[in-house]
Amino acid sequence: MVALEACGASHHWGRRLGALGHEVRLIPPQYVKPFVKRSKNDSRGAEAIGEAASRPGMPTVPVRSAEHQGEAMVISLREMLVGQRTQWVNTIRGHAAEFGVTTGT
């Protein structure tokens, strides 16, 4: 069994380790944090992940397929672009208002 803290690259490593025959458990960060002693570093983080993984009822996250991650990336990028477009429009509207050019919303 290999336990990893769920983060950006953990799904990739989970797929790779799973392909080698290991049982992979991805533990959400909010469940690992209570087991970290003092400030977090690699060693203390690994110890906390091991401690969290040893708990019997610890919730885990399923490893995402590459296709599912790709779909999530497309959605995330679209949301980012929509947000940026809104920022641009609001910026242009604000600058235009400085010269007395206003429109209804």
N, CA, C and O atoms as a GROMACS GRO file, in nm:
protein
  420
    1MET      N    1   0.085  -0.117   0.000
    1MET     CA    2   0.000   0.000   0.000
    1MET      C    3   0.090   0.124   0.000
    1MET      O    4   0.184   0.133   0.078
    2VAL      N    5   0.058   0.218  -0.089
    2VAL     CA    6   0.131   0.345  -0.097
    2VAL      C    7   0.030   0.456  -0.068
    2VAL      O    8  -0.073   0.466  -0.134
    3ALA      N    9   0.061   0.540   0.030
    3ALA     CA   10  -0.027   0.651   0.066
    3ALA      C   11   0.038   0.781   0.019
    3ALA      O   12   0.157   0.804   0.039
    4LEU      N   13  -0.044   0.867  -0.043
    4LEU     CA   14   0.001   0.997  -0.090
    4LEU      C   15  -0.100   1.102  -0.045
    4LEU      O   16  -0.219   1.074  -0.032
    5GLU      N   17  -0.050   1.223  -0.022
    5GLU     CA   18  -0.140   1.334   0.004
    5GLU      C   19  -0.196   1.381  -0.130
    5GLU      O   20  -0.119   1.405  -0.223
    6ALA      N   21  -0.326   1.393  -0.140
    6ALA     CA   22  -0.390   1.433  -0.266
    6ALA      C   23  -0.349   1.576  -0.301
    6ALA      O   24  -0.375   1.669  -0.225
    7CYS      N   25  -0.285   1.592  -0.416
    7CYS     CA   26  -0.243   1.723  -0.463
    7CYS      C   27  -0.238   1.718  -0.616
    7CYS      O   28  -0.285   1.621  -0.675
    8GLY      N   29  -0.182   1.818  -0.678
    8GLY     CA   30  -0.180   1.827  -0.823
    8GLY      C   31  -0.117   1.708  -0.893
    8GLY      O   32  -0.174   1.657  -0.989
    9ALA      N   33  -0.003   1.662  -0.847
    9ALA     CA   34   0.069   1.555  -0.915
    9ALA      C   35   0.037   1.416  -0.860
    9ALA      O   36   0.081   1.316  -0.916
   10SER      N   37  -0.038   1.409  -0.751
   10SER     CA   38  -0.060   1.279  -0.687
   10SER      C   39  -0.140   1.182  -0.775
   10SER      O   40  -0.120   1.061  -0.766
   11HIS      N   41  -0.230   1.233  -0.859
   11HIS     CA   42  -0.307   1.144  -0.945
   11HIS      C   43  -0.217   1.080  -1.050
   11HIS      O   44  -0.232   0.962  -1.083
   12HIS      N   45  -0.123   1.158  -1.103
   12HIS     CA   46  -0.026   1.102  -1.199
   12HIS      C   47   0.054   0.990  -1.134
   12HIS      O   48   0.065   0.880  -1.188
   13TRP      N   49   0.110   1.020  -1.014
   13TRP     CA   50   0.190   0.919  -0.947
   13TRP      C   51   0.105   0.801  -0.901
   13TRP      O   52   0.152   0.688  -0.898
   14GLY      N   53  -0.019   0.828  -0.866
   14GLY     CA   54  -0.110   0.719  -0.829
   14GLY      C   55  -0.134   0.624  -0.945
   14GLY      O   56  -0.136   0.502  -0.926
   15ARG      N   57  -0.152   0.680  -1.065
   15ARG     CA   58  -0.169   0.594  -1.184
   15ARG      C   59  -0.043   0.513  -1.210
   15ARG      O   60  -0.049   0.394  -1.239
   16ARG      N   61   0.073   0.579  -1.201
   16ARG     CA   62   0.200   0.510  -1.227
   16ARG      C   63   0.225   0.398  -1.126
   16ARG      O   64   0.263   0.287  -1.163
   17LEU      N   65   0.203   0.428  -0.998
   17LEU     CA   66   0.225   0.328  -0.894
   17LEU      C   67   0.121   0.216  -0.902
   17LEU      O   68   0.152   0.100  -0.877
   18GLY      N   69  -0.002   0.252  -0.937
   18GLY     CA   70  -0.107   0.151  -0.954
   18GLY      C   71  -0.075   0.056  -1.068
   18GLY      O   72  -0.103  -0.064  -1.060
   19ALA      N   73  -0.015   0.109  -1.175
   19ALA     CA   74   0.023   0.024  -1.289
   19ALA      C   75   0.133  -0.075  -1.251
   19ALA      O   76   0.148  -0.180  -1.313
   20LEU      N   77   0.209  -0.042  -1.148
   20LEU     CA   78   0.314  -0.133  -1.099
   20LEU      C   79   0.259  -0.236  -1.001
   20LEU      O   80   0.333  -0.321  -0.952
   21GLY      N   81   0.129  -0.229  -0.973
   21GLY     CA   82   0.066  -0.328  -0.887
   21GLY      C   83   0.045  -0.285  -0.743
   21GLY      O   84   0.001  -0.366  -0.662
   22HIS      N   85   0.075  -0.161  -0.710
   22HIS     CA   86   0.058  -0.114  -0.573
   22HIS      C   87  -0.085  -0.069  -0.549
   22HIS      O   88  -0.152  -0.020  -0.640
   23GLU      N   89  -0.130  -0.085  -0.425
   23GLU     CA   90  -0.258  -0.026  -0.384
   23GLU      C   91  -0.228   0.118  -0.346
   23GLU      O   92  -0.146   0.143  -0.258
   24VAL      N   93  -0.295   0.214  -0.411
   24VAL     CA   94  -0.268   0.356  -0.388
   24VAL      C   95  -0.383   0.418  -0.312
   24VAL      O   96  -0.500   0.400  -0.348
   25ARG      N   97  -0.349   0.490  -0.206
   25ARG     CA   98  -0.448   0.566  -0.130
   25ARG      C   99  -0.410   0.713  -0.134
   25ARG      O  100  -0.300   0.751  -0.094
   26LEU      N  101  -0.501   0.794  -0.183
   26LEU     CA  102  -0.481   0.939  -0.183
   26LEU      C  103  -0.563   0.998  -0.069
   26LEU      O  104  -0.685   0.982  -0.065
   27ILE      N  105  -0.495   1.065   0.021
   27ILE     CA  106  -0.561   1.120   0.139
   27ILE      C  107  -0.571   1.272   0.122
   27ILE      O  108  -0.470   1.338   0.097
   28PRO      N  109  -0.692   1.329   0.136
   28PRO     CA  110  -0.707   1.474   0.124
   28PRO      C  111  -0.623   1.548   0.227
   28PRO      O  112  -0.609   1.502   0.341
   29PRO      N  113  -0.565   1.663   0.189
   29PRO     CA  114  -0.477   1.737   0.279
   29PRO      C  115  -0.540   1.775   0.413
   29PRO      O  116  -0.471   1.778   0.515
   30GLN      N  117  -0.670   1.803   0.414
   30GLN     CA  118  -0.733   1.843   0.539
   30GLN      C  119  -0.736   1.730   0.642
   30GLN      O  120  -0.752   1.756   0.761
   31TYR      N  121  -0.720   1.605   0.596
   31TYR     CA  122  -0.714   1.493   0.689
   31TYR      C  123  -0.570   1.460   0.730
   31TYR      O  124  -0.549   1.391   0.830
   32VAL      N  125  -0.474   1.508   0.655
   32VAL     CA  126  -0.332   1.486   0.689
   32VAL      C  127  -0.285   1.592   0.788
   32VAL      O  128  -0.206   1.562   0.878
   33LYS      N  129  -0.332   1.714   0.772
   33LYS     CA  130  -0.283   1.828   0.850
   33LYS      C  131  -0.287   1.805   1.001
   33LYS      O  132  -0.192   1.844   1.069
   34PRO      N  133  -0.393   1.745   1.058
   34PRO     CA  134  -0.394   1.727   1.204
   34PRO      C  135  -0.279   1.639   1.257
   34PRO      O  136  -0.248   1.643   1.376
   35PHE      N  137  -0.218   1.560   1.170
   35PHE     CA  138  -0.112   1.470   1.214
   35PHE      C  139   0.028   1.530   1.198
   35PHE      O  140   0.127   1.466   1.234
   36VAL      N  141   0.038   1.652   1.143
   36VAL     CA  142   0.168   1.716   1.124
   36VAL      C  143   0.214   1.774   1.258
   36VAL      O  144   0.141   1.848   1.324
   37LYS      N  145   0.336   1.738   1.296
   37LYS     CA  146   0.393   1.790   1.420
   37LYS      C  147   0.475   1.915   1.387
   37LYS      O  148   0.564   1.910   1.302
   38ARG      N  149   0.445   2.025   1.452
   38ARG     CA  150   0.512   2.153   1.429
   38ARG      C  151   0.501   2.196   1.283
   38ARG      O  152   0.403   2.163   1.217
   39SER      N  153   0.599   2.268   1.233
   39SER     CA  154   0.592   2.316   1.095
   39SER      C  155   0.619   2.203   0.998
   39SER      O  156   0.700   2.113   1.025
   40LYS      N  157   0.552   2.208   0.885
   40LYS     CA  158   0.558   2.097   0.789
   40LYS      C  159   0.684   2.106   0.702
   40LYS      O  160   0.718   2.212   0.650
   41ASN      N  161   0.750   1.994   0.687
   41ASN     CA  162   0.857   1.977   0.588
   41ASN      C  163   0.840   1.839   0.528
   41ASN      O  164   0.745   1.768   0.564
   42ASP      N  165   0.927   1.798   0.439
   42ASP     CA  166   0.908   1.669   0.371
   42ASP      C  167   0.903   1.553   0.469
   42ASP      O  168   0.817   1.465   0.457
   43SER      N  169   0.993   1.552   0.564
   43SER     CA  170   0.999   1.441   0.660
   43SER      C  171   0.875   1.436   0.748
   43SER      O  172   0.815   1.330   0.766
   44ARG      N  173   0.837   1.549   0.804
   44ARG     CA  174   0.719   1.554   0.890
   44ARG      C  175   0.591   1.530   0.811
   44ARG      O  176   0.496   1.471   0.862
   45GLY      N  177   0.589   1.577   0.687
   45GLY     CA  178   0.473   1.551   0.601
   45GLY      C  179   0.458   1.403   0.572
   45GLY      O  180   0.346   1.350   0.576
   46ALA      N  181   0.568   1.335   0.542
   46ALA     CA  182   0.563   1.191   0.515
   46ALA      C  183   0.518   1.115   0.639
   46ALA      O  184   0.441   1.020   0.630
   47GLU      N  185   0.567   1.158   0.755
   47GLU     CA  186   0.526   1.094   0.880
   47GLU      C  187   0.376   1.113   0.903
   47GLU      O  188   0.307   1.020   0.944
   48ALA      N  189   0.326   1.233   0.876
   48ALA     CA  190   0.183   1.262   0.895
   48ALA      C  191   0.098   1.181   0.797
   48ALA      O  192  -0.009   1.132   0.834
   49ILE      N  193   0.144   1.167   0.673
   49ILE     CA  194   0.069   1.087   0.575
   49ILE      C  195   0.065   0.941   0.620
   49ILE      O  196  -0.040   0.877   0.611
   50GLY      N  197   0.178   0.889   0.667
   50GLY     CA  198   0.181   0.752   0.716
   50GLY      C  199   0.088   0.731   0.834
   50GLY      O  200   0.018   0.630   0.842
   51GLU      N  201   0.087   0.827   0.926
   51GLU     CA  202   0.000   0.818   1.043
   51GLU      C  203  -0.147   0.824   1.001
   51GLU      O  204  -0.229   0.746   1.049
   52ALA      N  205  -0.180   0.915   0.911
   52ALA     CA  206  -0.318   0.928   0.864
   52ALA      C  207  -0.362   0.802   0.790
   52ALA      O  208  -0.475   0.756   0.808
   53ALA      N  209  -0.273   0.745   0.708
   53ALA     CA  210  -0.308   0.626   0.631
   53ALA      C  211  -0.329   0.505   0.719
   53ALA      O  212  -0.400   0.412   0.681
   54SER      N  213  -0.268   0.504   0.838
   54SER     CA  214  -0.282   0.388   0.928
   54SER      C  215  -0.415   0.388   1.002
   54SER      O  216  -0.452   0.288   1.062
   55ARG      N  217  -0.486   0.499   0.998
   55ARG     CA  218  -0.616   0.506   1.066
   55ARG      C  219  -0.721   0.428   0.986
   55ARG      O  220  -0.729   0.442   0.864
   56PRO      N  221  -0.801   0.346   1.054
   56PRO     CA  222  -0.893   0.257   0.981
   56PRO      C  223  -1.002   0.327   0.900
   56PRO      O  224  -1.033   0.281   0.790
   57GLY      N  225  -1.060   0.434   0.949
   57GLY     CA  226  -1.171   0.496   0.878
   57GLY      C  227  -1.134   0.618   0.797
   57GLY      O  228  -1.220   0.699   0.764
   58MET      N  229  -1.007   0.632   0.764
   58MET     CA  230  -0.960   0.753   0.695
   58MET      C  231  -1.019   0.760   0.554
   58MET      O  232  -1.001   0.667   0.475
   59PRO      N  233  -1.090   0.869   0.520
   59PRO     CA  234  -1.144   0.881   0.385
   59PRO      C  235  -1.033   0.903   0.282
   59PRO      O  236  -0.933   0.969   0.310
   60THR      N  237  -1.051   0.847   0.167
   60THR     CA  238  -0.953   0.861   0.059
   60THR      C  239  -1.021   0.915  -0.066
   60THR      O  240  -1.144   0.916  -0.076
   61VAL      N  241  -0.939   0.959  -0.160
   61VAL     CA  242  -0.986   1.011  -0.288
   61VAL      C  243  -0.948   0.910  -0.395
   61VAL      O  244  -0.835   0.862  -0.395
   62PRO      N  245  -1.039   0.876  -0.485
   62PRO     CA  246  -1.001   0.782  -0.592
   62PRO      C  247  -0.902   0.847  -0.689
   62PRO      O  248  -0.908   0.968  -0.713
   63VAL      N  249  -0.813   0.768  -0.743
   63VAL     CA  250  -0.716   0.817  -0.841
   63VAL      C  251  -0.790   0.848  -0.970
   63VAL      O  252  -0.862   0.763  -1.022
   64ARG      N  253  -0.774   0.968  -1.022
   64ARG     CA  254  -0.843   1.009  -1.145
   64ARG      C  255  -0.770   0.953  -1.267
   64ARG      O  256  -0.648   0.941  -1.268
   65SER      N  257  -0.847   0.920  -1.368
   65SER     CA  258  -0.787   0.878  -1.495
   65SER      C  259  -0.733   1.003  -1.566
   65SER      O  260  -0.773   1.115  -1.535
   66ALA      N  261  -0.644   0.981  -1.660
   66ALA     CA  262  -0.588   1.093  -1.736
   66ALA      C  263  -0.700   1.165  -1.812
   66ALA      O  264  -0.696   1.287  -1.826
   67GLU      N  265  -0.797   1.090  -1.862
   67GLU     CA  266  -0.909   1.151  -1.936
   67GLU      C  267  -0.991   1.242  -1.845
   67GLU      O  268  -1.029   1.353  -1.883
   68HIS      N  269  -1.017   1.194  -1.724
   68HIS     CA  270  -1.096   1.274  -1.630
   68HIS      C  271  -1.020   1.400  -1.592
   68HIS      O  272  -1.080   1.507  -1.580
   69GLN      N  273  -0.890   1.390  -1.572
   69GLN     CA  274  -0.810   1.507  -1.540
   69GLN      C  275  -0.810   1.607  -1.655
   69GLN      O  276  -0.817   1.727  -1.633
   70GLY      N  277  -0.804   1.556  -1.779
   70GLY     CA  278  -0.807   1.644  -1.895
   70GLY      C  279  -0.938   1.719  -1.906
   70GLY      O  280  -0.940   1.839  -1.936
   71GLU      N  281  -1.049   1.649  -1.880
   71GLU     CA  282  -1.180   1.714  -1.882
   71GLU      C  283  -1.189   1.822  -1.775
   71GLU      O  284  -1.242   1.931  -1.801
   72ALA      N  285  -1.137   1.794  -1.657
   72ALA     CA  286  -1.139   1.892  -1.548
   72ALA      C  287  -1.053   2.014  -1.583
   72ALA      O  288  -1.086   2.126  -1.546
   73MET      N  289  -0.942   1.991  -1.654
   73MET     CA  290  -0.856   2.102  -1.694
   73MET      C  291  -0.926   2.194  -1.792
   73MET      O  292  -0.914   2.316  -1.783
   74VAL      N  293  -0.999   2.136  -1.887
   74VAL     CA  294  -1.072   2.217  -1.984
   74VAL      C  295  -1.175   2.305  -1.914
   74VAL      O  296  -1.188   2.423  -1.946
   75ILE      N  297  -1.247   2.248  -1.819
   75ILE     CA  298  -1.347   2.325  -1.744
   75ILE      C  299  -1.279   2.436  -1.665
   75ILE      O  300  -1.327   2.549  -1.662
   76SER      N  301  -1.167   2.404  -1.599
   76SER     CA  302  -1.094   2.502  -1.520
   76SER      C  303  -1.043   2.617  -1.607
   76SER      O  304  -1.053   2.733  -1.569
   77LEU      N  305  -0.987   2.584  -1.723
   77LEU     CA  306  -0.937   2.687  -1.814
   77LEU      C  307  -1.049   2.776  -1.865
   77LEU      O  308  -1.033   2.898  -1.876
   78ARG      N  309  -1.163   2.714  -1.896
   78ARG     CA  310  -1.276   2.794  -1.943
   78ARG      C  311  -1.322   2.891  -1.836
   78ARG      O  312  -1.348   3.008  -1.865
   79GLU      N  313  -1.331   2.845  -1.710
   79GLU     CA  314  -1.371   2.933  -1.601
   79GLU      C  315  -1.271   3.047  -1.584
   79GLU      O  316  -1.310   3.160  -1.557
   80MET      N  317  -1.142   3.017  -1.598
   80MET     CA  318  -1.041   3.120  -1.586
   80MET      C  319  -1.055   3.224  -1.697
   80MET      O  320  -1.046   3.344  -1.671
   81LEU      N  321  -1.079   3.178  -1.820
   81LEU     CA  322  -1.092   3.271  -1.932
   81LEU      C  323  -1.216   3.358  -1.918
   81LEU      O  324  -1.213   3.477  -1.951
   82VAL      N  325  -1.326   3.301  -1.870
   82VAL     CA  326  -1.447   3.380  -1.847
   82VAL      C  327  -1.420   3.486  -1.741
   82VAL      O  328  -1.464   3.600  -1.755
   83GLY      N  329  -1.348   3.448  -1.635
   83GLY     CA  330  -1.314   3.544  -1.530
   83GLY      C  331  -1.224   3.656  -1.583
   83GLY      O  332  -1.244   3.773  -1.549
   84GLN      N  333  -1.126   3.620  -1.666
   84GLN     CA  334  -1.037   3.721  -1.723
   84GLN      C  335  -1.113   3.815  -1.816
   84GLN      O  336  -1.088   3.936  -1.817
   85ARG      N  337  -1.205   3.759  -1.894
   85ARG     CA  338  -1.285   3.844  -1.983
   85ARG      C  339  -1.365   3.944  -1.902
   85ARG      O  340  -1.374   4.062  -1.939
   86THR      N  341  -1.424   3.899  -1.791
   86THR     CA  342  -1.499   3.989  -1.705
   86THR      C  343  -1.410   4.098  -1.648
   86THR      O  344  -1.450   4.214  -1.641
   87GLN      N  345  -1.289   4.062  -1.607
   87GLN     CA  346  -1.194   4.162  -1.556
   87GLN      C  347  -1.161   4.266  -1.662
   87GLN      O  348  -1.157   4.385  -1.634
   88TRP      N  349  -1.136   4.221  -1.784
   88TRP     CA  350  -1.104   4.313  -1.894
   88TRP      C  351  -1.219   4.411  -1.919
   88TRP      O  352  -1.198   4.532  -1.930
   89VAL      N  353  -1.339   4.356  -1.928
   89VAL     CA  354  -1.456   4.441  -1.955
   89VAL      C  355  -1.474   4.543  -1.844
   89VAL      O  356  -1.500   4.660  -1.871
   90ASN      N  357  -1.460   4.501  -1.718
   90ASN     CA  358  -1.474   4.594  -1.607
   90ASN      C  359  -1.364   4.699  -1.607
   90ASN      O  360  -1.389   4.815  -1.574
   91THR      N  361  -1.242   4.661  -1.644
   91THR     CA  362  -1.131   4.756  -1.651
   91THR      C  363  -1.158   4.860  -1.760
   91THR      O  364  -1.141   4.980  -1.738
   92ILE      N  365  -1.199   4.814  -1.877
   92ILE     CA  366  -1.227   4.906  -1.988
   92ILE      C  367  -1.342   4.999  -1.950
   92ILE      O  368  -1.338   5.119  -1.978
   93ARG      N  369  -1.445   4.943  -1.887
   93ARG     CA  370  -1.559   5.024  -1.846
   93ARG      C  371  -1.514   5.132  -1.745
   93ARG      O  372  -1.559   5.246  -1.753
   94GLY      N  373  -1.427   5.094  -1.651
   94GLY     CA  374  -1.377   5.190  -1.552
   94GLY      C  375  -1.295   5.301  -1.616
   94GLY      O  376  -1.311   5.418  -1.581
   95HIS      N  377  -1.207   5.264  -1.710
   95HIS     CA  378  -1.126   5.365  -1.778
   95HIS      C  379  -1.214   5.457  -1.864
   95HIS      O  380  -1.191   5.578  -1.870
   96ALA      N  381  -1.313   5.400  -1.930
   96ALA     CA  382  -1.402   5.483  -2.012
   96ALA      C  383  -1.481   5.580  -1.924
   96ALA      O  384  -1.506   5.694  -1.964
   97ALA      N  385  -1.520   5.534  -1.805
   97ALA     CA  386  -1.596   5.621  -1.714
   97ALA      C  387  -1.514   5.742  -1.671
   97ALA      O  388  -1.569   5.848  -1.644
   98GLU      N  389  -1.380   5.725  -1.665
   98GLU     CA  390  -1.293   5.838  -1.629
   98GLU      C  391  -1.301   5.950  -1.731
   98GLU      O  392  -1.271   6.065  -1.699
   99PHE      N  393  -1.341   5.918  -1.854
   99PHE     CA  394  -1.356   6.018  -1.960
   99PHE      C  395  -1.503   6.050  -1.985
   99PHE      O  396  -1.536   6.114  -2.085
  100GLY      N  397  -1.591   6.007  -1.896
  100GLY     CA  398  -1.732   6.041  -1.907
  100GLY      C  399  -1.811   5.950  -2.000
  100GLY      O  400  -1.927   5.978  -2.030
  101VAL      N  401  -1.750   5.843  -2.046
  101VAL     CA  402  -1.820   5.749  -2.134
  101VAL      C  403  -1.879   5.640  -2.047
  101VAL      O  404  -1.806   5.559  -1.991
  102THR      N  405  -2.010   5.637  -2.037
  102THR     CA  406  -2.077   5.535  -1.956
  102THR      C  407  -2.190   5.473  -2.037
  102THR      O  408  -2.245   5.535  -2.129
  103THR      N  409  -2.223   5.352  -2.002
  103THR     CA  410  -2.334   5.283  -2.068
  103THR      C  411  -2.415   5.210  -1.961
  103THR      O  412  -2.370   5.194  -1.847
  104GLY      N  413  -2.532   5.169  -1.998
  104GLY     CA  414  -2.613   5.090  -1.908
  104GLY      C  415  -2.559   4.946  -1.903
  104GLY      O  416  -2.492   4.901  -1.996
  105THR      N  417  -2.588   4.878  -1.797
  105THR     CA  418  -2.538   4.741  -1.784
  105THR      C  419  -2.634   4.639  -1.835
  105THR      O  420  -2.606   4.519  -1.831
   0.00000   0.00000   0.00000
